Amino acid sequence: MHYDCVNGSHGLPYDPFKAIVAPRPIGWIGSKGKSGIQNLAPYSYFNAVADKPHFVMFSSVGIKDSVKNIEETGVFTFSLATEKLFDAMNGSSAPANYEIDEFKLTNLPYVKGKFVDAPYVKESPAALECEYWKTIDIPGADREVGKGTYVIFGKVVGVYIDDEFITDGVFNASKARPLVRLGYMNYGVVGEENTFTKNRPQLDENGNLLEVKEWDGVYR
Ligand SMILES: Cc1cc2nc3c(=O)[nH]c(=O)nc-3n(C[C@H](O)[C@H](O)[C@H](O)COP(=O)(O)O)c2cc1C
């Protein structure tokens, strides 16, 4: 099939877009309002977007509590959502009022950031502490009526890693077993059973690709 997604229709029961752009990492975003009320919510329109300096982004459909808090206080955290933490991650997405602290709602212990005043999930194997940079309102967004999509960017100023997940100097993502978001109500888990390593490709003297070997442990 092939369809015009601006003026046409897919004709399917549900929009396949998010099932195509998958898997997506889950940005489990911790924040705190000026009021002091804490907040935790998952966002799968999330990713790392720059390395030096580290930047992450997530996008919110409407001005949700996370957006309100972050624009108010200028800080937030990311906690790595893992297979073990699925119920808490999912629970923290419940349509809870601003007054409800999702750490309490889901019985999740939290840690106060070391570098920013926002909480992250104590049991997460890794967390990022972020300073808010800016929001980009996607065309069509209308803050007056709270409609539209808002993309929050943050600079990572601190990183937490549970030492248990460092193996031979490398963050062992397969051991952490991160959740990934697929389309519809589908999820996946990254583990040893579905990961592999390869070196970057090299060319021979004639410009042809050489056989690509298993990763030799040197990150290029
Ligand atoms: C795995 C998962 C991913 C989600 N991704 C998004 C997203 O990218 N954008 C969004 O607006 N809502 C997303 N949601 C819904 C929010 O988590 C939900 O609306 C939540 O209540 C927002 O919380 P807040 O108002 O405390 O920020 C997602 C929910 C789940 C379970």
Ligand as a Chemical Component Dictionary entry (heavy atoms), coordinates in Angstrom:
data_LIG
# 
_chem_comp.id                   LIG 
_chem_comp.type                 NON-POLYMER 
_chem_comp.pdbx_formal_charge   0 
_chem_comp.three_letter_code    LIG 
# 
loop_
_chem_comp_atom.comp_id 
_chem_comp_atom.atom_id 
_chem_comp_atom.alt_atom_id 
_chem_comp_atom.type_symbol 
_chem_comp_atom.charge 
_chem_comp_atom.model_Cartn_x 
_chem_comp_atom.model_Cartn_y 
_chem_comp_atom.model_Cartn_z 
_chem_comp_atom.pdbx_ordinal 
LIG C1  C1  C 0 5.209  3.917  26.919 1  
LIG C2  C2  C 0 4.454  5.209  26.851 2  
LIG C3  C3  C 0 4.906  6.207  26.019 3  
LIG C4  C4  C 0 4.247  7.446  25.952 4  
LIG N1  N1  N 0 4.730  8.412  25.120 5  
LIG C5  C5  C 0 4.137  9.627  25.076 6  
LIG C6  C6  C 0 4.657  10.659 24.248 7  
LIG O1  O1  O 0 5.665  10.494 23.552 8  
LIG N2  N2  N 0 4.034  11.860 24.249 9  
LIG C7  C7  C 0 2.936  12.093 25.039 10 
LIG O2  O2  O 0 2.411  13.210 25.010 11 
LIG N3  N3  N 0 2.423  11.134 25.829 12 
LIG C8  C8  C 0 2.998  9.910  25.884 13 
LIG N4  N4  N 0 2.499  8.925  26.703 14 
LIG C9  C9  C 0 1.378  9.268  27.587 15 
LIG C10 C10 C 0 1.860  10.009 28.842 16 
LIG O3  O3  O 0 2.775  9.213  29.586 17 
LIG C11 C11 C 0 0.640  10.348 29.739 18 
LIG O4  O4  O 0 -0.204 11.242 29.074 19 
LIG C12 C12 C 0 1.016  10.903 31.090 20 
LIG O5  O5  O 0 -0.116 10.982 31.899 21 
LIG C13 C13 C 0 1.643  12.279 31.013 22 
LIG O6  O6  O 0 2.023  12.620 32.308 23 
LIG P1  P1  P 0 2.288  14.081 32.849 24 
LIG O7  O7  O 0 1.037  14.915 32.580 25 
LIG O8  O8  O 0 2.482  13.830 34.316 26 
LIG O9  O9  O 0 3.506  14.627 32.163 27 
LIG C14 C14 C 0 3.098  7.670  26.755 28 
LIG C15 C15 C 0 2.628  6.632  27.593 29 
LIG C16 C16 C 0 3.290  5.417  27.624 30 
LIG C17 C17 C 0 2.779  4.318  28.513 31 
# 
loop_
_chem_comp_bond.comp_id 
_chem_comp_bond.atom_id_1 
_chem_comp_bond.atom_id_2 
_chem_comp_bond.value_order 
_chem_comp_bond.pdbx_ordinal 
LIG C1  C2  SING 1  
LIG C2  C3  SING 2  
LIG C2  C16 DOUB 3  
LIG C3  C4  DOUB 4  
LIG C4  N1  SING 5  
LIG C4  C14 SING 6  
LIG N1  C5  DOUB 7  
LIG C5  C6  SING 8  
LIG C5  C8  SING 9  
LIG C6  O1  DOUB 10 
LIG C6  N2  SING 11 
LIG N2  C7  SING 12 
LIG C7  O2  DOUB 13 
LIG C7  N3  SING 14 
LIG N3  C8  DOUB 15 
LIG C8  N4  SING 16 
LIG N4  C9  SING 17 
LIG N4  C14 SING 18 
LIG C9  C10 SING 19 
LIG C10 O3  SING 20 
LIG C10 C11 SING 21 
LIG C11 O4  SING 22 
LIG C11 C12 SING 23 
LIG C12 O5  SING 24 
LIG C12 C13 SING 25 
LIG C13 O6  SING 26 
LIG O6  P1  SING 27 
LIG P1  O7  DOUB 28 
LIG P1  O8  SING 29 
LIG P1  O9  SING 30 
LIG C14 C15 DOUB 31 
LIG C15 C16 SING 32 
LIG C16 C17 SING 33 
# 
